[in-house]
Amino acid sequence: MPDQPTTPPRDPAPASPAPRTALAPPAPHAAPAPQALSAPDLHAAPAPDPRAAAPAPDLRAAAPVPDARTAAPAAPEPSAVAAPPGSLPTPGGAPSPGYRAVFSVREFRTVFAAHLLSLLGVVVSEIALTVLVYDLTRSPLLSSLTFALGFLPYLLGGTLLAGVADRYPPRRVLVVCDLVCAACVALMVVPVTPVAGLLVLRCAVAAVAPVFNGTRAATLADILGEGDLFVLGRSLLRIVSQSALLVGFGVGGVLLTVVEPRGAIAVTAATFLASALLLRLGTRKRPARAAATPTASRERGGNLAVLRDRRVRALMLLFWLPPLFAVVPEALAAPYADQAGVSTAALGLLMCALPVGTVTGELFAGSRLSAATRSRIVYPLALAGVLPYLLYAVEPGAALAGLALLLAGATGAYTLGLDAWFVAAVPEGQRGRAMTLMTAGMMTAQGVGMAGAGLAAEFLPVHLVVAGTGVVGTLCVLAAVLHVRATEVRDGADHHVTSG
């Protein structure tokens, strides 16, 4: 199961986990600190060269050589991330390994290939199933409901099944989820399956999706570590999911010209099976994540045990709110194109602008910015996320509206720094559950945003709805940013002590 292709969310284990303070955002008004280094790296403070000192009769009179242990900074820079050997420094902070380093990890290549396969299947099945339901019922409502069901069950599956991600070995969870999806899709292909059955099966596939995505996200931390490679790995999966919006629907449309909808759906079953096979043979067997956690702390409270942590709760909110508002122009693209009197080609431009901006922003941030810089721009980019929508107030043409969407999509790069903060804040024994809840909430927020946009457009002109989203969304994200910053101020240097 891939990450649901949507607008920006806004996708060998390390010997020892990185300190949680290593990935936290810098404290407000803190003075810049030297780059953090891992002991016993003697480069922490280079000793002065005695030859460069002022001449003295006795060399012992020269300034004493500082001890490397005491010369190191008292506290590491909060946003510093240890760099893998051989990485090159980037301007503005710690070295960044780059996307190429992520692909050098064999297990990640397997996960990435499985993601591509199942993503292809999901995109094709969404188009084919929508067409099939319309052919059988001639009902636009049921046809659109088929697509909407890709969002709604996320909340149910994500909350009820979140514990599965930590309670069982991750490889088993991933493979079983793929097999369940393959079985559901295979039943859709059977000609006698009624429309109600098709909708139920669509819900079942969507319900297991957050469990799969949450488990995979937590497993990436086992495969790539908790540092910059994890952030870049997550970024790559999101980039592929966004790119699916640009090419996937076109592929599905072409496929439907040569095969019947049920035949196209059958392709999905094959891709799910191929994904399961890749994950089973190409990833390591690891124990259940909760096995190393005391029973009392891992079971008591379930999902509430994760949400009880004040910082985790605040970070989840910052993941959820930007997508809630970001999807509004996409949900209203067709009515806006009609209101503005633009062509069908211009409508296609509006639909593509947001994902193009998202992919561009993530690629730039992941390849050109250091981990420290990505951490520093989380708040500014999150706050700027829906500000470009204010351009809709003047009822712009397709070109200016497309530019606004492109800029809004580029701000989705804030998630790279936020991913680092999140994985550092969540205890390892709860990581799968937390990732599942975060994914479920993000998808639910987008569904709510689309529905809310349609409801508001029943009473107001479309361009005013989008422009109003720029105002309301920015205020809501500002509140979320202040909430996250409050956890920093409260905890000082110990960012991981954040329970509220």
C-alpha positions in Angstrom: 0.0 0.0 0.0 1.5 3.4 -0.9 0.9 6.7 0.6 -2.4 7.9 -0.8 -1.5 10.2 -3.8 -2.9 13.5 -2.5 -1.9 17.1 -2.1 1.1 17.8 0.2 0.8 16.7 3.8 0.6 19.5 4.9 5.2 8.9 2.8 20.2 -2.2 9.2 18.8 -0.5 12.4 21.2 1.9 14.1 23.2 0.5 16.9 21.8 3.1 19.2 19.0 5.7 18.7 20.1 9.2 18.2 19.5 11.6 21.1 16.1 13.2 20.8 17.5 16.7 21.2 19.6 16.2 18.1 16.7 16.8 15.7 14.6 19.3 17.6 14.2 22.8 16.4 16.4 25.5 17.7 15.2 27.3 20.9 13.9 30.8 20.3 16.5 33.5 20.3 19.2 31.0 21.0 22.7 32.0 19.9 24.2 29.9 17.1 26.1 27.0 18.4 29.0 25.1 16.7 28.2 22.0 14.8 27.5 19.1 17.0 29.9 16.2 16.8 29.8 12.8 18.2 32.4 11.9 20.9 35.2 11.0 20.8 35.7 13.1 17.6 38.8 15.2 18.4 37.8 17.7 15.8 35.4 19.2 18.3 37.8 22.0 19.0 41.1 22.2 17.1 44.1 22.9 19.2 45.9 26.2 18.4 49.2 25.8 16.5 52.0 26.7 18.9 53.9 28.0 15.9 51.2 30.6 15.3 51.4 31.9 18.8 53.4 35.0 19.7 57.1 34.3 20.3 58.1 33.6 23.9 61.3 32.6 25.5 59.6 29.5 27.0 57.2 27.5 24.9 55.3 26.7 28.1 54.4 30.4 28.4 52.3 30.1 25.2 48.6 29.7 25.5 47.8 26.2 26.7 46.4 23.7 24.3 42.7 23.2 25.2 41.5 19.7 26.0 39.2 18.4 23.2 36.8 17.2 25.9 36.4 20.6 27.4 36.7 22.6 24.2 33.5 21.0 22.7 30.4 23.2 23.0 28.5 22.8 26.2 25.3 22.0 24.3 25.0 20.8 20.7 23.1 22.7 18.2 19.5 21.5 18.5 19.0 21.0 14.8 22.3 19.2 14.1 22.1 15.8 12.5 25.1 13.5 12.3 26.3 13.0 8.8 27.3 9.7 7.3 30.9 9.1 6.3 31.8 10.7 3.0 29.0 13.2 2.8 29.9 16.7 1.6 29.1 19.8 3.5 26.3 22.0 2.4 26.0 25.7 3.0 24.3 26.7 6.2 24.7 23.8 8.5 25.5 20.1 8.9 26.5 17.9 5.9 23.6 16.4 4.0 23.9 12.9 2.6 21.6 13.6 -0.4 19.1 11.4 -2.1 21.8 9.3 -3.7 23.0 8.1 -0.3 19.4 6.8 0.5 19.4 4.7 -2.7 22.7 3.1 -1.6 20.8 1.3 1.1 19.6 -2.0 -0.4 16.5 -2.4 1.9 15.3 1.0 1.0 15.6 0.2 -2.7 13.3 -2.7 -2.1 10.8 -0.6 -0.2 10.9 2.1 -2.9 10.3 -0.5 -5.7 7.3 -2.0 -3.7 5.9 1.5 -3.2 6.1 2.2 -7.0 4.3 -1.0 -7.8 1.4 -0.6 -5.3 1.1 3.1 -6.1 0.6 2.3 -9.7 -2.1 -0.2 -8.8 -3.9 2.2 -6.5 -4.0 5.0 -9.0 -5.3 2.7 -11.8 -7.9 1.1 -9.5 -9.3 4.5 -8.4 -10.0 5.5 -12.0 -11.2 2.1 -13.1 -13.5 1.6 -10.1 -15.0 5.0 -10.5 -15.7 4.3 -14.1 -17.1 0.8 -13.3 -19.5 2.1 -10.6 -20.7 4.8 -13.0 -21.2 2.3 -15.8 -23.3 0.1 -13.5 -25.4 2.8 -11.8 -25.3 5.9 -14.1 -25.1 7.8 -10.8 -22.6 10.7 -10.5 -23.1 10.7 -6.8 -22.1 7.0 -6.3 -19.2 7.5 -8.8 -17.8 10.4 -6.8 -18.5 8.6 -3.5 -16.2 5.8 -4.8 -13.3 8.2 -5.0 -14.2 9.9 -1.6 -14.1 6.5 0.1 -10.3 6.6 -0.4 -10.3 9.2 2.4 -13.0 8.5 4.9 -12.0 5.1 6.2 -8.5 6.4 7.1 -9.8 7.7 10.4 -11.5 4.5 11.3 -8.7 2.2 10.3 -6.0 4.5 11.6 -7.5 4.7 15.1 -8.8 1.1 15.6 -5.8 -0.6 14.0 -3.0 1.7 14.9 -1.6 -0.7 17.6 -1.0 -3.4 15.0 2.0 -1.4 13.7 3.9 -2.0 16.9 2.4 -5.2 18.2 3.6 -7.5 15.4 6.8 -7.8 13.4 6.8 -4.9 10.8 7.6 -7.1 7.8 4.6 -9.3 8.6 2.3 -6.3 8.9 3.4 -4.9 5.6 3.1 -8.2 3.7 -0.3 -9.0 5.3 -1.7 -5.5 4.4 -0.6 -6.0 0.8 -2.2 -9.4 0.7 -5.5 -8.1 2.2 -5.6 -5.4 -0.5 -4.8 -7.9 -3.2 -7.7 -10.1 -2.0 -10.2 -7.2 -1.8 -9.2 -6.0 -5.3 -9.5 -9.5 -6.7 -13.1 -9.7 -5.4 -13.9 -6.4 -7.2 -12.9 -8.1 -10.5 -15.6 -10.8 -10.0 -18.5 -9.9 -12.3 -21.2 -10.9 -9.8 -19.9 -8.5 -7.1 -22.7 -5.9 -6.6 -22.1 -2.1 -6.4 -22.6 -2.2 -2.6 -19.9 -4.9 -2.4 -17.5 -2.8 -4.5 -17.9 0.2 -2.1 -17.4 -2.0 0.9 -14.2 -3.5 -0.6 -13.0 0.0 -1.4 -13.5 0.9 2.2 -11.5 -2.2 3.3 -8.6 -1.2 1.2 -8.6 2.3 2.5 -8.9 1.1 6.1 -5.7 -0.9 6.1 -3.8 1.8 4.2 -2.9 3.9 7.3 -1.6 0.8 9.1 0.6 0.0 6.1 1.8 3.5 5.7 2.5 4.0 9.4 4.3 0.7 9.7 6.4 1.5 6.7 7.3 5.0 8.0 8.4 3.5 11.3 10.4 0.8 9.5 12.2 3.4 7.5 13.7 4.6 10.8 15.0 1.0 11.4 16.4 0.8 7.8 17.8 4.3 7.5 18.3 5.4 11.1 16.6 8.3 12.8 18.7 11.0 11.1 18.9 12.7 7.8 18.6 9.5 5.7 15.2 8.8 7.3 14.0 12.3 6.4 15.2 12.0 2.8 13.7 8.5 2.5 10.3 9.8 3.6 10.7 12.7 1.2 11.3 10.4 -1.8 8.2 8.3 -1.1 6.1 11.5 -0.9 7.6 12.8 -4.1 6.6 9.6 -5.9 3.1 9.8 -4.5 2.8 13.4 -5.7 4.2 12.5 -9.1 1.5 9.9 -9.4 -1.0 12.8 -9.7 0.8 14.0 -12.8 1.3 10.7 -14.6 -0.8 8.0 -12.9 -4.2 9.2 -14.0 -3.0 9.6 -17.6 -1.7 6.0 -17.5 -5.0 4.8 -16.1 -7.0 6.6 -18.7 -4.9 5.1 -21.5 -5.3 1.7 -20.0 -9.1 2.0 -20.0 -9.1 2.6 -23.7 -7.8 -0.9 -24.3 -9.3 -3.0 -21.5 -12.5 -3.0 -19.6 -12.6 -1.4 -16.1 -12.6 -4.9 -14.4 -9.5 -5.8 -16.4 -7.8 -2.6 -15.3 -8.7 -3.4 -11.7 -7.1 -6.8 -12.1 -3.8 -5.0 -12.7 -4.0 -3.6 -9.2 -4.3 -7.1 -7.7 -1.1 -8.1 -9.5 0.8 -5.0 -8.3 -0.2 -5.6 -4.6 1.0 -9.2 -4.9 4.3 -8.1 -6.4 4.7 -5.5 -3.6 4.1 -8.2 -1.0 6.7 -10.5 -2.6 9.3 -7.8 -2.7 8.8 -6.8 0.9 8.9 -10.5 2.1 12.1 -11.3 0.2 13.9 -8.0 0.2 13.5 -6.7 3.8 15.0 -8.0 7.1 12.9 -9.8 9.7 12.7 -7.6 12.7 10.9 -8.2 16.0 7.8 -6.3 17.0 8.7 -2.8 18.0 6.7 -3.0 21.2 8.6 -6.2 22.3 11.4 -4.1 23.8 9.0 -1.8 25.6 7.6 -2.7 29.1 4.1 -4.0 28.8 2.6 -1.4 31.2 3.9 1.6 29.2 3.1 0.2 25.8 -0.4 -1.0 26.3 -2.0 1.3 28.9 -4.1 3.9 27.1 -3.4 2.7 23.6 -3.7 5.7 21.2 -4.1 8.0 24.2 -0.7 7.0 25.4 0.8 8.5 22.3 -1.5 11.6 22.3 -0.8 12.2 26.0 2.7 13.5 25.0 2.3 17.2 24.6 5.0 17.6 22.0 3.8 14.7 19.9 0.3 16.1 20.0 1.5 19.5 18.8 3.6 18.1 16.0 0.7 16.0 14.8 -1.4 19.1 14.7 1.2 20.8 12.5 1.1 17.9 10.1 -2.6 18.0 9.9 -3.6 21.6 9.6 -1.8 22.8 6.4 -3.3 19.9 4.3 -6.7 20.7 5.6 -6.6 24.1 3.9 -4.1 23.3 1.1 -6.7 21.1 -0.8 -9.3 23.8 -1.1 -8.3 25.1 -4.6 -8.0 21.6 -6.0 -11.4 20.6 -4.7 -12.9 23.7 -6.3 -10.7 23.7 -9.5 -13.6 22.7 -11.8 -16.1 25.2 -10.5 -13.5 28.0 -10.4 -12.6 27.2 -14.1 -16.2 27.5 -14.9 -16.7 30.7 -13.0 -13.6 32.3 -14.6 -14.5 31.0 -18.1 -11.1 29.3 -18.7 -10.5 26.3 -21.0 -10.2 22.7 -20.2 -6.5 22.9 -20.7 -6.3 25.7 -18.1 -8.2 23.4 -15.7 -5.5 20.8 -16.2 -2.9 23.4 -15.4 -4.7 24.3 -12.1 -4.9 20.6 -11.2 -1.2 20.0 -11.8 0.3 23.2 -10.3 0.1 22.2 -6.6 1.7 18.7 -7.0 4.4 20.2 -9.3 5.2 22.8 -6.6 5.3 20.2 -3.9 7.7 17.9 -5.9 9.9 20.9 -6.8 10.1 22.2 -3.2 10.9 18.8 -1.7 13.6 18.0 -4.2 15.3 21.4 -3.6 15.1 21.1 0.2 16.3 17.5 0.2 19.2 17.9 -2.2 20.4 21.5 -1.6 19.6 22.3 2.1 21.3 21.0 5.2 19.4 19.3 7.9 19.9 22.3 10.2 18.5 24.7 7.5 15.5 22.4 6.9 14.8 22.5 10.6 15.0 26.3 10.7 12.5 26.8 7.8 9.7 24.6 9.2 7.8 27.4 10.8 8.2 30.0 8.0 7.2 27.5 5.3 4.2 26.2 7.3 3.0 29.7 7.9 3.4 30.7 4.3 1.6 27.6 3.0 -1.8 29.0 2.1 -0.8 32.7 1.9 -0.6 32.6 -1.9 -4.3 31.8 -2.0 -4.9 35.4 -1.1 -4.3 36.1 -4.9 -7.7 34.5 -5.5 -9.3 37.6 -4.0 -8.9 39.4 -7.3 -10.4 36.5 -9.2 -7.2 35.8 -11.2 -6.9 34.1 -14.5 -5.5 30.6 -14.9 -1.8 31.8 -15.1 -1.9 33.7 -11.8 -4.0 31.1 -10.0 -1.5 28.4 -11.2 1.4 30.5 -9.9 -0.4 30.8 -6.5 -0.8 27.0 -6.4 2.8 26.4 -7.4 4.1 28.6 -4.6 1.7 27.0 -2.1 2.9 23.5 -3.1 6.6 24.5 -2.8 6.0 25.3 0.9 5.3 21.6 1.5 9.0 21.2 2.0 8.4 22.1 5.6 7.5 18.4 6.2 11.2 17.4 5.9 12.2 19.2 9.0 9.0 18.2 10.7 9.6 14.5 10.0 12.9 14.8 11.8 11.3 16.4 14.9 8.5 13.8 14.9 10.7 10.7 14.8 12.9 12.2 17.6 9.9 13.0 19.8 8.1 9.6 19.6 9.4 6.7 21.8 10.6 3.8 19.6 8.1 1.3 21.1 5.2 3.6 20.0 6.6 4.7 16.7 4.4 2.6 14.4 1.2 3.6 16.3 2.2 7.3 16.2 3.0 7.2 12.5 -0.3 5.4 11.8 -2.3 8.0 13.7 -0.4 10.9 12.0 -1.1 9.4 8.5 -4.7 8.8 9.3 -5.2 12.3 10.7 -3.5 13.8 7.6 -5.7 12.0 5.1 -8.9 12.7 7.2 -8.0 16.4 7.3 -7.8 16.5 3.5 -11.1 14.8 3.1 -12.7 17.3 5.6 -11.0 20.2 3.7 -12.5 19.0 0.4 -16.0 18.6 1.9 -15.8 22.0 3.7 -14.7 23.7 0.5 -17.6 22.3 -1.4 -20.0 23.4 1.3 -18.7 26.9 1.5 -18.8 27.3 -2.3 -22.6 26.6 -2.1 -23.0 30.0 -0.4 -20.0 32.1 -1.6 -18.2 32.7 -4.9 -15.4 30.2 -5.4 -12.6 32.8 -5.6 -13.7 34.2 -2.2 -13.8 30.8 -0.6 -10.2 30.1 -1.7 -9.0 33.6 -0.6 -10.7 33.2 2.7 -8.9 29.9 3.1 -5.6 31.9 2.9 -6.7 34.0 5.9 -8.3 31.4 8.1 -5.7 28.7 7.3 -2.8 31.0 8.1 -4.3 32.0 11.5 -5.0 28.3 12.3 -1.4 27.3 11.3 0.0 30.2 13.4 -1.8 28.8 16.4 -0.3 25.3 15.7 3.2 26.8 15.4 2.8 28.7 18.7 1.7 25.4 20.3 4.8 23.6 19.0 7.0 26.4 20.1 5.5 26.3 23.6 6.8 22.7 23.9 10.3 24.0 23.1 10.1 26.9 25.6 8.8 24.6 28.3 11.4 21.9 27.9 14.4 24.0 27.2 17.3 21.8 26.2 15.5 18.5 27.0 13.0 18.6 24.2 12.0 15.0 24.8 10.4 15.7 28.2 7.2 17.1 26.8 4.3 15.2 28.4 1.4 17.5 29.1 
